[in-house]
Amino acid sequence: MISERLKSVIRDIPDFPKPGIIFKDVTPIFKDAQLCTEVIEAFVEQLKGTKVDVVAGIESRGFLFGLMLANKLGVPFIPVRKPGKLPFTIVKKSYELEYGSASIEIHTDAFEPGSHVLIHDDLLATGGTAQAAAHLVTELGGVVAGFAFVIGLDFLNGRKSLDTFSENIVSLTSF
């Protein structure tokens, strides 16, 4: 089962990025090409029946599986980036994190209005980053097709903040 395989390789990094936070590190997954393939196949299976016109990956770990997933689905990939990283006209959204605040940006021409956008990131914690990405998608006239995460930290209830955009929320493993 993909959930147990992922749990066996995801490592905990205590006190990162600040004291009291236990960071879930997905980078060991990338050492195993077969597991990476299984991750993408699991996303595709769980998203069956979902109309996806484009995958939006959130910087930076959301780029890794996001691009692979977009390729597998045969749709474009768009990056959702930290401020100052995109060279064209952007829209920006600020939001609160479990340990501070941040902003993300997207190009204004990232997708056509009416496009069904799947938002991907490595981890769902409080949902602030994914919610900000969903606001950007809707601001540009897109429809949030759903959310795809490798990890869900269920005890932080991040799903609640995303339900208004889409109830289609996939996490391959949970803690």
N, C-alpha and C positions, 0 to 999 in steps of 0.2 A: 504494500500500500504506500502511495506517494507520501502521505503525511508522516508515517513512521520513518521512511527513508530520509526525508528532509530533517526531521528532528534529530536523527543520528549524526548529521553533519553540521547543522547550524550550531555555532558556538556562542556562548555568553561572554561578553566583555564587561566586567563590573566597572562602575564609575566612569562610563564613557557615554556622552561627551562631557558629563559633569558628575560629581559625586551623587550617589543615590540612584542613578540610572543604570539599568542592566541592558546593554546594547545587544541586540540579536544580530550576529554577523553572518550574512549569507555568502560571503566570499568563498568559504570552503566548498560550496556547491559547484563552483566553476572549475574545480580540479577534476570533476567527474563529467566527461562529455555525455555519457549515457544518462546520468541523472538529469543533466540539463535538457536532453531530449525528452525525458519522461515528464519534466516540469511543463514543457510546452504542450506535449500531448495531453496532459491532465487539464491544462487550461482550455484547450480546444474542446475536449470532451465535456467539461463543465459549462462551457459557453455555447454548446450546441443549441440551435434554435434562436440565438441572439443575433440580431442584425447589427453587424459591425462594418462601418465604412472606413474607419481609421482608428489606429491605436495611438493614444497619447501617453508617453512615458515621462514620469516625473524624475527630475534630476536627483541624484545621478544614478543610483542603483536601478531605478525604473527604466533606464535606457537599455540595460543589459538584456533582460528577458522581454522587455517591450518590443524591441526591434525584432527579436527572434519570433515572437508571437505574431507581429504584424506580417512578417515574411510568410509564416506558416498559413496565416489566414488570407494571404494574397491582397493585403490592403496597405495603404501608406502608413508610415510612422511619423509622428510629430513629437518633437521634444518640448517639454515644459521645463523652463530653466530658471535658475536663480537670476536676480537682477543684473543687467549689464552684459549678459552673455549672448544675447540674440542681436544680430546686426540689422534687422529690418524693423519696420513699425510694429510696436507691441501693445498689448494690454497687460495690465499688472494687477495682482491681487495680493493684499497683505493678510496675514492670519496669525493665530496664536499656536504655538507648539506646546507640548507638555513641559518644555524647559526653556521657553523664551518666545520670540516672535520672528517672523520671516516673511518674505515675499516671493512670488513666482511670476513668471511672464510667459507669454505665448505670442507668436507672430499673428498679426491680424488676418493674414491670408493662409493660415495653417490648414484650413479645410473649408469646404463650401457650406453655406448656411443650410440647415436641414440634415447635415451629416450625422450619422449615429456614431458617437465617439466612445470607445472603450478606454477608460482611464486605468493605467497600470502603475503600480509602485511595488517595491519589495515588501513593505510592511505597513499594516494598518494599526495605528496606535489610537490616538484620540480622534483621528479623522480630519484634523485641521488642514493638512496639506492636500489630501484628496478632495476635500470640500472646496478649497480654494481653486483647485484645478477644475472642478465641476462648475463653479461660478464663471470661470473664464470661458469654458466651453459654451455655456448657455448665453453668456454675454455676446459671443460671436455668432449666435444663432444655431448652435449645434444642439443635439439631443444626447444626453448621457445614456449610452446603451448599457452601461454597467461599470463595475469596478473589479479589477483582478489583482490580487495580492498573493505573494508567496506565503507570507506569515500574517496572521491576525492575532493581536494581543487582546483577546476577548474581554479581559478584566477591565480594560480602559473604555469599553463601550463605544468605540469609534463608529460602528455600524449605524448607530442612531443618528449621527450627524450626516450620514450619506443617504438615508432612506428617502428623503424628500426629492432626491435627484434620480434614484433608481433603487429598486429593491433587489436588483441583480448584483449581488456582492459575493465574489468568490475569494476564498482564502484556502490555499492548499494544505496548510497546517495551522494549528492554533496553540497558543500558550495561555 
